[in-house]
Amino acid sequence: MVYSYNEKNEKIELIKMPILSNKDAKNVEDAKVPVSFLKNVMKLKLNIVSNTQ
Amino acid sequence: MSSINNYSFKQLSSSSCKKSKNIILNSFDFHPTRGIREKEILSQTFIDASLGNTKITLISDETKSNHKKVGLIALSNGSFELNSKALPSIIIDYIFVNYLDRGDTNTQDIKISQLLLYYAIQQAIKISKVVGVRYLILRPDGGKENKKLVSFYKSMEFRYMTIKHEWMYLKLT
């Protein structure tokens, strides 16, 4: 649930999810993220403390 | 200077978001001019998290006193429509870095905002192994005019969906 200020900058509002047309689809469908980037991110050892009450 | 091992990521339950909202919000320093806006969005994010609509993870610097909280990220799931199909995605609802810690780096020269994004990418990829999600998406606050922020997300391999949309995506699969 993403919020931002409205155009008049008066109050925050919920932003609707995007709707892409057929014309726009190809770029997003065919996108490629460098495998090395994702591999390097997954290699990082982050100190994650789970599900704190 | 901290190493990335000195930062801990703590996932908050919905009940802790409800109970600790004000304590956590008051522990942060906000931008001198955009602070009201930041605090209002953060407050709404905690309300959503207390209802289970988003999940907040805090990042703390364990080298600082009381393991100081230096930022957070809120993640949820949703879908965007592409070619008349709803595509499941992980949404970065909000990234916040404590004002006084913005731009701080560690021994690996990684900013706190980068660490939060690396956390989001790792979690999204893990989720994508067991649940059908194909994209990690976000909407830079301030839109395309916020060139510094957009350039940061681009350096993290996020791309705009289209010229007219404000949303950026990173394909997970």
Backbone of each chain as ProteinMPNN parsed JSONL, in Angstrom:
{"seq_chain_A": "MVYSYNEKNEKIELIKMPILSNKDAKNVEDAKVPVSFLKNVMKLKLNIVSNTQ", "coords_chain_A": {"N_chain_A": [[0.852, -1.179, 0.0], [0.954, 1.866, -1.156], [1.681, 5.224, -0.468], [1.286, 8.714, -1.241], [1.665, 12.285, -1.406], [-1.203, 14.214, -2.384], [-2.042, 15.959, -5.495], [-2.381, 18.637, -4.833], [-0.836, 18.818, -2.677], [-1.856, 18.559, -0.114], [-2.79, 16.432, 1.445], [-2.121, 12.964, 2.325], [-2.486, 10.269, 0.028], [-3.722, 7.093, -1.078], [-1.949, 5.263, -3.461], [-2.851, 4.061, -6.62], [-2.443, 0.803, -8.097], [-0.372, 0.162, -10.974], [-1.629, 0.088, -14.379], [-0.872, -1.481, -17.254], [-0.702, -1.184, -20.775], [-1.156, -3.301, -23.708], [0.704, -2.395, -25.519], [2.722, -1.474, -23.9], [3.629, -3.716, -22.751], [5.715, -5.373, -23.719], [8.34, -4.415, -23.11], [8.468, -4.695, -20.314], [7.928, -7.39, -19.913], [10.045, -8.538, -21.288], [12.216, -7.728, -19.903], [15.485, -7.852, -18.446], [17.415, -8.649, -15.67], [20.743, -8.222, -14.701], [22.289, -11.294, -14.092], [24.465, -11.543, -12.444], [24.183, -9.408, -10.71], [21.926, -10.064, -9.125], [22.893, -12.435, -8.027], [25.058, -11.503, -6.516], [23.708, -9.93, -4.656], [22.267, -11.879, -3.296], [24.327, -13.185, -2.086], [25.133, -11.571, -0.017], [25.447, -11.451, 3.446], [23.03, -10.835, 5.53], [22.085, -9.686, 8.724], [19.488, -11.012, 9.997], [16.76, -10.769, 12.125], [14.151, -12.707, 13.016], [10.568, -12.341, 12.966], [9.819, -10.865, 15.395], [8.113, -10.447, 18.459]], "CA_chain_A": [[0.0, 0.0, 0.0], [1.887, 2.982, -1.327], [1.036, 6.525, -0.285], [2.031, 9.911, -1.573], [0.807, 13.462, -1.253], [-2.016, 14.483, -3.572], [-1.473, 16.991, -6.376], [-2.389, 19.946, -4.159], [0.1, 18.716, -1.549], [-2.626, 18.82, 1.109], [-2.944, 15.235, 2.287], [-1.611, 11.772, 1.664], [-3.519, 9.417, -0.567], [-3.269, 5.778, -1.517], [-1.648, 5.241, -4.903], [-3.374, 2.851, -7.278], [-1.448, -0.02, -8.797], [-0.352, 0.526, -12.398], [-2.254, -0.747, -15.423], [-0.075, -1.295, -18.473], [-1.392, -1.647, -21.984], [-0.432, -4.275, -24.528], [1.837, -1.711, -26.16], [3.794, -1.317, -22.909], [3.937, -4.998, -22.118], [6.919, -6.063, -24.189], [9.538, -3.998, -22.356], [8.452, -5.234, -18.962], [8.014, -8.859, -20.015], [11.353, -8.966, -21.809], [13.306, -7.133, -19.111], [16.465, -8.79, -17.871], [18.291, -8.091, -14.641], [21.983, -8.978, -14.768], [22.31, -12.422, -13.144], [25.53, -11.304, -11.465], [23.671, -8.478, -9.697], [21.085, -10.812, -8.175], [23.76, -13.388, -7.303], [25.825, -10.765, -5.501], [22.786, -9.521, -3.585], [21.923, -13.062, -2.497], [25.521, -13.604, -1.327], [25.314, -10.719, 1.173], [24.907, -12.062, 4.664], [22.373, -9.82, 6.358], [21.778, -10.177, 10.064], [18.027, -10.873, 10.076], [16.116, -11.301, 13.328], [12.808, -12.949, 12.471], [9.269, -12.402, 13.649], [9.83, -10.375, 16.771], [6.768, -10.149, 19.0]], "C_chain_A": [[0.888, 1.23, 0.0], [1.115, 4.303, -1.23], [1.931, 7.626, -0.825], [1.116, 11.097, -1.317], [0.0, 13.674, -2.535], [-1.433, 15.672, -4.339], [-1.405, 18.359, -5.703], [-1.483, 19.959, -2.935], [-0.586, 18.942, -0.198], [-2.665, 17.612, 2.034], [-2.394, 14.018, 1.552], [-2.773, 10.963, 1.088], [-2.883, 8.113, -1.023], [-3.063, 5.797, -3.036], [-2.152, 3.928, -5.503], [-2.257, 2.096, -7.993], [-1.513, 0.279, -10.297], [-1.089, -0.461, -13.302], [-1.5, -0.456, -16.714], [-0.808, -1.887, -19.663], [-0.541, -2.684, -22.712], [0.839, -3.671, -25.123], [3.037, -1.636, -25.204], [4.378, -2.656, -22.452], [5.317, -5.547, -22.462], [8.167, -5.712, -23.359], [9.611, -4.661, -20.994], [8.618, -6.752, -18.976], [9.429, -9.306, -20.399], [12.531, -8.468, -20.968], [14.225, -8.204, -18.547], [17.279, -8.042, -16.819], [19.583, -8.892, -14.713], [22.03, -10.06, -13.676], [23.343, -12.159, -12.047], [25.049, -10.368, -10.356], [22.864, -9.244, -8.653], [21.921, -11.802, -7.36], [24.52, -12.687, -6.187], [24.941, -10.325, -4.346], [22.494, -10.722, -2.683], [23.11, -13.534, -1.646], [25.707, -12.795, -0.05], [24.688, -11.372, 2.395], [24.344, -10.961, 5.561], [21.957, -10.457, 7.676], [20.272, -9.978, 10.338], [17.487, -11.557, 11.329], [14.642, -11.455, 12.968], [11.694, -12.777, 13.482], [9.29, -12.033, 15.121], [8.405, -10.079, 17.234], [6.768, -8.775, 19.638]], "O_chain_A": [[1.491, 1.587, 1.012], [0.051, 4.469, -1.826], [3.155, 7.498, -0.864], [-0.071, 10.925, -1.043], [0.461, 13.354, -3.631], [-0.471, 16.303, -3.902], [-0.493, 19.145, -5.964], [-1.371, 20.969, -2.241], [0.025, 19.452, 0.741], [-2.584, 17.749, 3.255], [-2.223, 14.031, 0.333], [-3.889, 10.985, 1.608], [-1.688, 8.038, -1.31], [-3.907, 6.29, -3.785], [-1.914, 2.844, -4.971], [-1.266, 2.681, -8.43], [-2.574, 0.608, -10.825], [-1.162, -1.659, -13.03], [-1.494, 0.674, -17.203], [-1.443, -2.937, -19.572], [0.623, -2.911, -22.381], [1.883, -4.317, -25.219], [4.192, -1.719, -25.62], [5.455, -2.722, -21.858], [6.002, -6.113, -21.611], [8.937, -6.588, -22.965], [10.667, -5.128, -20.568], [9.346, -7.321, -18.163], [9.937, -10.311, -19.903], [13.69, -8.748, -21.275], [13.795, -9.31, -18.219], [17.767, -6.939, -17.062], [19.537, -10.12, -14.779], [21.836, -9.774, -12.495], [23.134, -12.5, -10.883], [25.452, -10.509, -9.201], [23.087, -9.097, -7.451], [21.694, -11.986, -6.164], [24.621, -13.191, -5.068], [25.367, -10.343, -3.191], [22.474, -10.597, -1.459], [22.928, -14.194, -0.623], [26.352, -13.256, 0.891], [23.531, -11.791, 2.366], [25.081, -10.257, 6.251], [21.535, -11.613, 7.725], [19.846, -8.936, 10.835], [17.717, -12.743, 11.564], [13.963, -10.477, 12.654], [11.855, -13.03, 14.676], [8.838, -12.793, 15.977], [7.598, -9.529, 16.485], [5.741, -8.332, 20.152]]}, "seq_chain_B": "MSSINNYSFKQLSSSSCKKSKNIILNSFDFHPTRGIREKEILSQTFIDASLGNTKITLISDETKSNHKKVGLIALSNGSFELNSKALPSIIIDYIFVNYLDRGDTNTQDIKISQLLLYYAIQQAIKISKVVGVRYLILRPDGGKENKKLVSFYKSMEFRYMTIKHEWMYLKLT", "coords_chain_B": {"N_chain_B": [[33.571, 3.254, 12.08], [30.822, 1.349, 10.894], [30.445, -2.173, 10.06], [28.656, -4.137, 7.606], [27.77, -6.243, 9.045], [27.175, -5.221, 11.474], [24.682, -4.215, 11.372], [21.326, -4.895, 12.14], [18.386, -6.611, 11.094], [15.11, -6.376, 11.925], [12.096, -7.972, 11.98], [8.862, -6.751, 12.385], [5.991, -7.674, 14.248], [2.408, -7.495, 13.634], [1.131, -6.745, 15.977], [3.208, -5.584, 17.474], [3.651, -3.373, 15.895], [1.383, -1.926, 16.322], [1.516, -1.449, 19.076], [3.994, -0.188, 19.413], [4.155, 1.965, 17.742], [4.165, 4.87, 18.205], [6.406, 5.158, 19.843], [8.464, 4.267, 18.203], [8.209, 6.02, 16.002], [8.752, 8.437, 17.27], [11.372, 8.067, 17.862], [12.803, 8.585, 15.664], [14.632, 10.879, 13.514], [13.557, 13.486, 11.46], [13.445, 14.891, 8.12], [14.245, 18.376, 7.796], [12.501, 20.03, 6.258], [10.797, 18.355, 4.779], [9.817, 16.769, 6.694], [7.238, 16.598, 7.958], [5.642, 15.467, 6.045], [7.033, 13.043, 5.668], [6.667, 11.877, 8.206], [3.927, 11.616, 8.331], [3.322, 9.789, 6.285], [4.773, 7.637, 7.203], [3.467, 7.122, 9.6], [0.953, 6.324, 8.652], [1.77, 4.029, 7.365], [2.502, 2.437, 9.531], [-0.026, 2.073, 10.647], [-1.245, 0.556, 8.641], [0.451, -1.649, 8.829], [-0.162, -2.58, 11.359], [-2.585, -3.633, 10.884], [-1.973, -5.718, 9.356], [-1.588, -5.348, 6.68], [0.758, -4.601, 5.529], [4.255, -5.328, 5.935], [6.577, -4.481, 8.325], [10.057, -3.975, 8.56], [12.635, -3.265, 10.718], [15.766, -1.566, 10.654], [18.691, -1.684, 12.525], [21.529, -0.106, 14.026], [23.95, -1.756, 15.534], [26.219, -0.874, 16.722], [25.76, 1.528, 17.766], [24.426, 3.47, 20.522], [21.955, 1.834, 22.492], [21.303, 0.18, 20.369], [20.611, 1.684, 18.035], [17.827, 2.566, 16.028], [17.916, 2.887, 12.604], [16.467, 3.023, 10.336], [13.822, 1.817, 8.154], [11.872, -0.631, 6.335], [8.939, -1.215, 4.453], [7.016, -3.848, 3.327], [4.762, -5.359, 1.016], [2.333, -7.467, -0.646], [1.015, -7.53, -3.974], [-0.573, -6.773, -7.086], [0.125, -5.81, -10.45], [-1.381, -4.634, -13.469], [-0.808, -6.067, -16.556], [-0.881, -6.253, -19.947], [-3.52, -7.054, -19.803], [-3.434, -8.919, -17.789], [-3.168, -9.828, -14.347], [-0.281, -9.344, -12.627], [1.533, -10.966, -10.183], [3.282, -9.419, -7.499], [5.922, -8.213, -5.335], [5.621, -5.487, -3.258], [7.362, -2.54, -2.563], [6.453, -0.719, -0.081], [7.266, 1.4, 1.506], [10.302, 3.089, 2.15], [12.394, 4.126, 4.652], [14.916, 6.162, 5.92], [16.58, 7.16, 8.798], [16.88, 10.631, 9.322], [19.322, 11.77, 10.246], [21.071, 9.772, 9.666], [21.222, 9.44, 6.99], [22.903, 8.818, 3.983], [25.048, 7.839, 5.318], [27.704, 5.508, 5.323], [29.244, 2.22, 5.419], [31.891, -0.06, 6.326], [31.941, -1.499, 3.989], [31.148, 0.344, 2.216], [28.416, 0.67, 1.749], [25.264, 2.125, 1.591], [22.642, 2.801, 4.037], [20.112, 2.827, 2.889], [20.61, 1.288, 0.647], [21.181, -1.166, 1.842], [18.659, -1.751, 2.853], [17.257, -2.093, 0.478], [18.645, -4.287, -0.584], [17.907, -6.152, 1.305], [15.136, -6.269, 0.732], [15.21, -7.304, -1.877], [16.427, -9.789, -1.453], [14.484, -11.009, 0.212], [12.273, -10.982, -1.515], [13.142, -12.644, -3.576], [13.44, -15.026, -2.172], [10.758, -15.47, -1.442], [9.708, -15.773, -3.978], [10.496, -18.304, -4.614], [8.712, -19.996, -3.465], [6.205, -18.943, -3.731], [4.143, -17.577, -6.272], [5.592, -14.918, -7.511], [6.701, -12.283, -9.548], [7.874, -9.817, -9.822], [9.576, -7.087, -8.22], [8.395, -4.168, -6.993], [8.23, -0.551, -6.971], [7.478, 2.873, -6.14], [8.979, 5.763, -6.717], [9.16, 8.322, -4.304], [8.025, 11.55, -4.927], [8.287, 11.335, -7.592], [9.387, 11.342, -11.094], [10.778, 13.671, -11.154], [12.392, 13.693, -9.004], [15.325, 13.292, -9.35], [17.715, 12.364, -8.185], [16.926, 10.33, -6.482], [15.695, 8.595, -8.295], [17.849, 7.931, -9.875], [19.362, 6.546, -8.028], [17.725, 4.267, -7.614], [17.847, 3.229, -10.167], [20.498, 2.494, -10.228], [20.319, 0.311, -8.706], [19.254, -1.506, -10.332], [16.544, -1.188, -10.891], [13.873, -0.374, -13.11], [11.926, 1.953, -15.055], [8.486, 1.229, -15.672], [7.03, 2.232, -17.856], [7.186, 5.172, -19.97], [5.194, 6.902, -19.17], [4.342, 6.02, -16.692], [4.771, 6.082, -13.091], [5.868, 4.081, -11.7], [8.436, 1.762, -10.772], [10.3, -1.201, -11.58], [11.761, -4.379, -10.709], [12.757, -7.234, -12.195], [12.232, -10.482, -11.041], [12.464, -13.087, -11.903]], "CA_chain_B": [[32.642, 2.964, 10.972], [30.218, 0.02, 11.037], [30.452, -3.105, 8.932], [27.24, -4.497, 7.423], [27.412, -7.205, 10.098], [26.716, -4.492, 12.661], [23.278, -3.819, 11.2], [20.401, -6.021, 12.261], [17.06, -6.4, 10.506], [14.129, -6.975, 12.835], [10.739, -7.934, 11.421], [7.888, -6.412, 13.429], [4.661, -8.27, 14.128], [1.381, -6.456, 13.554], [0.828, -6.217, 17.317], [4.253, -4.627, 17.896], [3.475, -2.117, 15.153], [0.302, -1.192, 16.977], [1.944, -1.028, 20.413], [5.231, 0.611, 19.453], [4.137, 2.979, 16.675], [4.599, 6.213, 18.617], [7.786, 5.092, 20.372], [9.39, 4.17, 17.061], [8.153, 7.276, 15.227], [9.421, 9.506, 18.02], [12.817, 7.814, 17.968], [13.447, 8.983, 14.402], [14.815, 12.287, 13.14], [12.975, 13.677, 10.131], [13.982, 15.97, 7.293], [13.757, 19.653, 8.322], [11.352, 20.603, 5.53], [9.85, 17.314, 4.329], [9.578, 15.903, 7.847], [5.81, 16.379, 8.254], [5.22, 14.512, 5.018], [7.636, 11.741, 5.981], [6.073, 11.323, 9.416], [2.529, 11.261, 8.051], [3.308, 8.545, 5.494], [5.271, 6.582, 8.092], [2.395, 6.832, 10.544], [-0.048, 5.538, 7.919], [2.373, 2.714, 7.104], [2.372, 1.664, 10.777], [-1.44, 1.685, 10.788], [-1.429, -0.578, 7.72], [1.191, -2.808, 9.353], [-0.876, -3.119, 12.528], [-3.734, -4.375, 10.344], [-1.438, -6.844, 8.586], [-1.588, -5.054, 5.233], [2.153, -4.469, 5.099], [5.151, -5.873, 6.962], [7.687, -3.542, 8.54], [11.32, -4.475, 9.112], [13.503, -2.169, 11.178], [17.217, -1.813, 10.604], [19.349, -1.017, 13.655], [22.99, -0.125, 14.039], [24.26, -2.307, 16.852], [27.393, -0.215, 17.318], [25.308, 2.779, 18.385], [23.806, 3.225, 21.822], [20.614, 1.23, 22.451], [21.09, -0.416, 19.038], [19.773, 2.728, 17.431], [17.086, 2.276, 14.792], [18.367, 3.865, 11.604], [15.564, 3.06, 9.193], [12.888, 0.691, 8.029], [11.272, -0.876, 5.015], [7.629, -1.865, 4.54], [6.785, -4.672, 2.123], [3.476, -6.062, 0.933], [2.21, -8.043, -1.977], [-0.094, -7.008, -4.759], [-0.32, -7.084, -8.497], [-0.176, -4.756, -11.417], [-1.993, -5.213, -14.664], [0.032, -5.984, -17.748], [-1.435, -7.028, -21.051], [-4.797, -7.57, -19.27], [-3.226, -9.967, -16.781], [-2.664, -9.311, -13.066], [1.004, -10.002, -12.364], [1.845, -10.89, -8.75], [4.518, -8.679, -7.226], [6.193, -7.713, -3.99], [5.62, -4.022, -3.351], [8.071, -1.781, -1.53], [5.496, 0.326, 0.278], [7.963, 2.588, 2.01], [11.666, 2.967, 2.685], [12.714, 5.324, 5.429], [16.205, 6.175, 6.622], [16.637, 8.239, 9.765], [17.476, 11.794, 8.661], [20.725, 11.995, 10.631], [21.898, 8.652, 9.188], [21.168, 9.368, 5.524], [24.203, 9.002, 3.34], [26.085, 7.112, 6.064], [28.117, 4.234, 4.734], [29.948, 1.349, 6.358], [33.205, -0.47, 5.816], [31.778, -1.982, 2.6], [30.674, 1.478, 1.429], [27.017, 0.449, 1.372], [24.37, 3.014, 2.353], [21.54, 2.12, 4.734], [19.015, 2.626, 1.919], [20.999, 0.139, -0.199], [20.997, -2.381, 2.65], [17.22, -2.032, 2.916], [16.857, -2.648, -0.827], [19.198, -5.644, -0.681], [17.012, -6.979, 2.133], [13.878, -6.465, -0.019], [15.473, -8.192, -3.02], [16.629, -11.148, -0.908], [13.201, -11.551, 0.671], [11.404, -11.193, -2.684], [13.618, -13.833, -4.293], [13.082, -16.193, -1.345], [9.308, -15.675, -1.579], [9.419, -16.23, -5.351], [10.789, -19.75, -4.716], [7.571, -20.779, -2.96], [4.943, -18.285, -4.102], [4.317, -16.955, -7.593], [5.77, -13.467, -7.677], [7.669, -12.096, -10.635], [8.483, -8.49, -9.834], [9.654, -6.263, -7.021], [8.055, -2.87, -7.572], [8.206, 0.603, -6.072], [7.137, 4.151, -6.767], [9.829, 6.749, -6.034], [8.433, 9.469, -3.78], [8.435, 12.771, -5.628], [8.205, 11.06, -9.029], [10.583, 11.386, -11.952], [11.513, 14.919, -10.886], [13.358, 13.405, -7.942], [16.338, 12.615, -10.172], [18.722, 11.701, -7.347], [16.332, 9.086, -5.999], [15.488, 7.722, -9.458], [19.164, 7.444, -10.284], [19.733, 5.536, -7.033], [16.993, 3.03, -7.903], [18.385, 2.665, -11.419], [21.774, 1.838, -9.915], [19.959, -0.959, -8.072], [18.659, -2.3, -11.432], [15.114, -0.944, -11.108], [13.605, 0.351, -14.352], [10.545, 2.41, -15.183], [7.644, 0.34, -16.472], [6.814, 2.95, -19.124], [7.527, 6.595, -19.832], [4.124, 7.655, -18.496], [4.071, 5.539, -15.338], [5.725, 6.475, -12.049], [6.321, 2.87, -11.004], [9.654, 1.099, -11.271], [10.247, -2.633, -11.284], [12.939, -5.231, -10.87], [12.219, -8.56, -12.499], [12.872, -11.465, -10.149], [12.672, -14.402, -12.537]], "C_chain_B": [[32.12, 1.526, 11.086], [30.49, -0.851, 9.817], [28.991, -3.525, 8.743], [26.801, -5.525, 8.459], [26.891, -6.516, 11.359], [25.266, -4.023, 12.541], [22.396, -5.059, 11.376], [19.038, -5.627, 11.699], [16.051, -7.128, 11.393], [12.73, -6.823, 12.246], [9.748, -7.697, 12.553], [6.564, -7.125, 13.179], [3.629, -7.14, 14.054], [1.078, -5.888, 14.939], [1.937, -5.28, 17.795], [4.14, -3.316, 17.136], [2.418, -1.26, 15.82], [0.792, -0.589, 18.299], [3.07, 0.006, 20.364], [5.265, 1.743, 18.432], [4.724, 4.319, 17.129], [6.039, 6.225, 19.126], [8.773, 5.087, 19.208], [9.401, 5.48, 16.272], [8.911, 8.389, 15.954], [10.923, 9.292, 18.164], [13.563, 8.283, 16.712], [13.617, 10.503, 14.296], [14.305, 12.423, 11.709], [13.609, 14.87, 9.419], [13.403, 17.311, 7.758], [12.562, 20.226, 7.554], [10.324, 19.552, 5.112], [9.408, 16.4, 5.475], [8.119, 15.596, 8.121], [5.261, 15.321, 7.308], [5.747, 13.11, 5.332], [6.925, 11.076, 7.159], [4.636, 10.869, 9.161], [2.454, 9.942, 7.268], [3.765, 7.376, 6.37], [4.186, 6.154, 9.078], [1.314, 5.969, 9.878], [0.481, 4.122, 7.644], [2.285, 1.836, 8.356], [0.927, 1.221, 10.999], [-1.721, 0.479, 9.884], [-0.753, -1.839, 8.258], [0.473, -3.421, 10.545], [-2.112, -3.905, 12.091], [-3.279, -5.588, 9.515], [-1.411, -6.597, 7.087], [-0.198, -4.84, 4.663], [3.014, -4.981, 6.251], [6.348, -4.935, 7.092], [8.889, -4.28, 9.103], [12.184, -3.278, 9.467], [14.956, -2.554, 10.964], [17.857, -1.002, 11.732], [20.855, -1.126, 13.509], [23.422, -0.551, 15.44], [25.495, -1.69, 17.486], [26.979, 1.075, 18.02], [24.54, 2.475, 19.667], [22.356, 2.776, 21.653], [20.274, 0.606, 21.093], [20.16, 0.479, 18.219], [19.115, 2.284, 16.119], [17.455, 3.34, 13.763], [17.475, 3.89, 10.368], [14.619, 1.884, 9.191], [12.454, 0.53, 6.58], [9.937, -1.571, 5.257], [7.347, -2.577, 3.217], [5.391, -5.298, 2.169], [3.423, -6.774, -0.412], [0.976, -7.499, -2.667], [0.151, -7.386, -6.201], [-0.565, -5.861, -9.344], [-0.662, -5.417, -12.701], [-1.103, -4.983, -15.882], [-0.58, -6.868, -18.812], [-2.707, -7.773, -20.588], [-4.645, -8.73, -18.293], [-2.715, -9.322, -15.49], [-1.391, -10.062, -12.722], [1.387, -9.846, -10.893], [3.23, -10.285, -8.499], [4.685, -8.453, -5.728], [6.313, -6.196, -4.128], [6.459, -3.441, -2.211], [7.167, -0.601, -1.202], [6.207, 1.597, 0.743], [9.373, 2.216, 2.462], [11.943, 4.257, 3.434], [14.086, 5.142, 6.067], [16.201, 7.394, 7.544], [17.426, 9.416, 9.183], [18.969, 11.94, 8.97], [21.653, 10.874, 10.153], [21.891, 8.527, 7.659], [22.551, 9.626, 4.938], [25.328, 8.306, 4.091], [26.431, 5.82, 5.338], [28.869, 3.443, 5.786], [31.255, 0.913, 5.718], [33.113, -0.998, 4.38], [31.215, -0.899, 1.682], [29.239, 1.289, 0.926], [26.136, 1.35, 2.237], [23.257, 2.206, 3.012], [20.391, 1.858, 3.766], [19.331, 1.447, 0.992], [20.783, -1.168, 0.562], [19.521, -2.767, 2.708], [16.728, -2.613, 1.587], [17.41, -4.055, -1.022], [18.336, -6.616, 0.129], [15.729, -7.295, 1.349], [14.083, -7.446, -1.174], [15.647, -9.63, -2.521], [15.297, -11.777, -0.498], [12.303, -11.873, -0.52], [11.835, -12.447, -3.445], [13.28, -15.095, -3.501], [11.583, -16.499, -1.491], [8.988, -16.255, -2.955], [9.725, -17.723, -5.558], [9.582, -20.585, -4.305], [6.204, -20.193, -3.33], [5.172, -17.591, -5.445], [4.391, -15.443, -7.538], [6.878, -13.26, -8.698], [8.413, -10.773, -10.588], [8.561, -7.927, -8.425], [9.407, -4.85, -7.534], [8.017, -1.764, -6.516], [7.841, 1.844, -6.878], [7.943, 5.228, -6.058], [9.013, 7.956, -5.581], [8.947, 10.727, -4.483], [8.478, 12.578, -7.13], [9.508, 11.233, -9.779], [11.414, 12.644, -11.748], [12.604, 14.692, -9.836], [14.512, 12.593, -8.542], [17.361, 11.828, -9.354], [18.201, 10.328, -6.902], [16.156, 8.089, -7.152], [16.822, 7.107, -9.887], [19.67, 6.366, -9.307], [19.025, 4.209, -7.34], [17.493, 2.383, -9.194], [19.692, 1.934, -11.16], [21.539, 0.485, -9.24], [19.151, -1.831, -9.043], [17.14, -2.179, -11.553], [14.962, -0.12, -12.391], [12.161, 0.837, -14.35], [9.754, 1.46, -16.061], [7.385, 0.948, -17.851], [7.192, 4.404, -18.891], [6.468, 7.304, -18.989], [3.86, 7.195, -17.058], [5.166, 5.953, -14.367], [6.317, 5.258, -11.339], [7.582, 2.305, -11.637], [9.602, -0.365, -10.852], [11.623, -3.262, -11.397], [12.39, -6.635, -11.081], [12.977, -9.616, -11.707], [13.201, -12.774, -10.839], [12.995, -14.258, -14.018]], "O_chain_B": [[32.889, 0.6, 11.345], [30.73, -0.362, 8.713], [28.168, -3.293, 9.629], [25.608, -5.672, 8.725], [26.25, -7.143, 12.202], [24.695, -3.499, 13.497], [22.684, -6.126, 10.833], [18.6, -4.481, 11.812], [16.134, -8.342, 11.583], [12.241, -5.713, 12.039], [9.801, -8.382, 13.575], [6.075, -7.176, 12.05], [3.928, -5.988, 14.367], [0.8, -4.696, 15.075], [1.649, -4.281, 18.454], [4.491, -2.261, 17.664], [2.532, -0.036, 15.88], [0.541, 0.574, 18.612], [3.103, 0.946, 21.158], [6.289, 2.407, 18.273], [5.659, 4.837, 16.518], [6.792, 7.166, 18.878], [9.776, 5.8, 19.22], [10.463, 5.989, 15.916], [9.62, 9.18, 15.332], [11.658, 10.206, 18.538], [14.791, 8.365, 16.7], [12.873, 11.285, 14.889], [14.586, 11.582, 10.855], [14.224, 15.735, 10.043], [12.218, 17.394, 8.08], [11.692, 20.851, 8.161], [9.124, 19.826, 5.093], [8.723, 15.4, 5.263], [7.78, 14.467, 8.476], [4.528, 14.416, 7.706], [5.011, 12.125, 5.27], [6.619, 9.884, 7.126], [4.188, 9.861, 9.708], [1.618, 9.087, 7.56], [3.221, 6.275, 6.293], [4.014, 4.966, 9.351], [0.825, 5.007, 10.469], [-0.27, 3.148, 7.687], [2.024, 0.636, 8.26], [0.685, 0.116, 11.484], [-2.35, -0.491, 10.305], [-1.292, -2.942, 8.162], [0.493, -4.638, 10.727], [-2.622, -4.74, 12.838], [-4.099, -6.374, 9.04], [-1.232, -7.531, 6.306], [-0.004, -4.893, 3.449], [2.562, -5.058, 7.394], [7.036, -4.636, 6.116], [8.76, -5.106, 10.007], [12.434, -2.399, 8.642], [15.326, -3.723, 11.078], [17.606, 0.194, 11.878], [21.384, -2.089, 12.955], [23.276, 0.2, 16.405], [25.792, -1.948, 18.653], [27.758, 1.649, 18.782], [24.064, 1.357, 19.868], [21.631, 3.27, 20.79], [19.105, 0.516, 20.717], [19.084, 0.071, 17.782], [19.756, 1.713, 15.237], [17.324, 4.538, 14.015], [17.698, 4.686, 9.456], [14.617, 1.062, 10.107], [12.638, 1.409, 5.737], [9.814, -2.408, 6.152], [7.428, -1.985, 2.141], [4.912, -5.709, 3.225], [4.355, -6.69, -1.212], [0.021, -7.065, -2.024], [0.995, -8.232, -6.494], [-1.362, -4.99, -8.996], [-0.389, -6.587, -12.972], [-0.707, -3.858, -16.186], [-0.774, -8.068, -18.614], [-2.933, -8.934, -20.927], [-5.609, -9.439, -18.004], [-1.924, -8.381, -15.535], [-1.414, -11.28, -12.545], [1.548, -8.726, -10.408], [4.203, -10.595, -9.186], [3.722, -8.495, -4.963], [7.017, -5.692, -5.003], [6.286, -3.806, -1.048], [7.116, 0.385, -1.938], [5.801, 2.713, 0.415], [9.597, 1.17, 3.071], [11.748, 5.35, 2.902], [14.377, 4.11, 6.671], [15.866, 8.504, 7.132], [18.506, 9.229, 8.621], [19.775, 12.2, 8.077], [22.875, 11.006, 10.224], [22.491, 7.604, 7.108], [23.264, 10.539, 5.356], [26.439, 8.19, 3.574], [25.558, 5.133, 4.809], [29.105, 3.921, 6.896], [31.67, 1.455, 4.693], [34.094, -0.95, 3.637], [30.851, -1.163, 0.536], [28.899, 1.699, -0.184], [26.245, 1.343, 3.463], [22.964, 1.082, 2.606], [19.767, 0.797, 3.81], [18.434, 0.7, 0.601], [20.275, -2.146, 0.013], [19.171, -3.945, 2.626], [15.888, -3.513, 1.569], [16.724, -4.922, -1.565], [18.072, -7.741, -0.295], [15.29, -8.444, 1.306], [13.241, -8.309, -1.421], [15.088, -10.567, -3.09], [15.018, -12.931, -0.822], [11.645, -12.913, -0.539], [10.993, -13.22, -3.904], [12.884, -16.109, -4.077], [11.196, -17.657, -1.645], [8.116, -17.114, -3.091], [9.283, -18.328, -6.534], [9.433, -21.73, -4.731], [5.182, -20.874, -3.249], [6.26, -17.083, -5.716], [3.363, -14.766, -7.52], [7.874, -13.984, -8.703], [9.452, -10.613, -11.229], [7.743, -8.238, -7.559], [10.127, -4.378, -8.414], [7.8, -2.019, -5.331], [7.889, 1.858, -8.108], [7.633, 5.578, -4.92], [8.269, 8.543, -6.367], [10.154, 10.933, -4.611], [8.68, 13.538, -7.874], [10.588, 11.267, -9.188], [12.589, 12.695, -12.112], [13.604, 15.409, -9.794], [14.661, 11.397, -8.288], [17.816, 10.763, -9.771], [18.912, 9.324, -6.936], [16.432, 6.899, -7.005], [16.903, 5.923, -10.215], [20.319, 5.402, -9.714], [19.655, 3.152, -7.326], [17.557, 1.158, -9.307], [19.976, 0.903, -11.77], [22.424, -0.37, -9.201], [18.461, -2.765, -8.634], [16.512, -2.982, -12.243], [15.806, 0.716, -12.713], [11.287, 0.228, -13.734], [10.261, 0.946, -17.058], [7.504, 0.275, -18.875], [7.481, 4.815, -17.767], [6.786, 8.19, -18.196], [3.22, 7.914, -16.29], [6.32, 6.148, -14.747], [7.176, 5.403, -10.471], [7.774, 2.358, -12.851], [8.933, -0.718, -9.881], [12.515, -2.756, -12.077], [11.649, -7.156, -10.248], [14.208, -9.642, -11.703], [14.107, -13.493, -10.418], [13.198, -15.258, -14.706]]}, "name": "protein", "num_of_chains": 2, "seq": "MVYSYNEKNEKIELIKMPILSNKDAKNVEDAKVPVSFLKNVMKLKLNIVSNTQMSSINNYSFKQLSSSSCKKSKNIILNSFDFHPTRGIREKEILSQTFIDASLGNTKITLISDETKSNHKKVGLIALSNGSFELNSKALPSIIIDYIFVNYLDRGDTNTQDIKISQLLLYYAIQQAIKISKVVGVRYLILRPDGGKENKKLVSFYKSMEFRYMTIKHEWMYLKLT"}
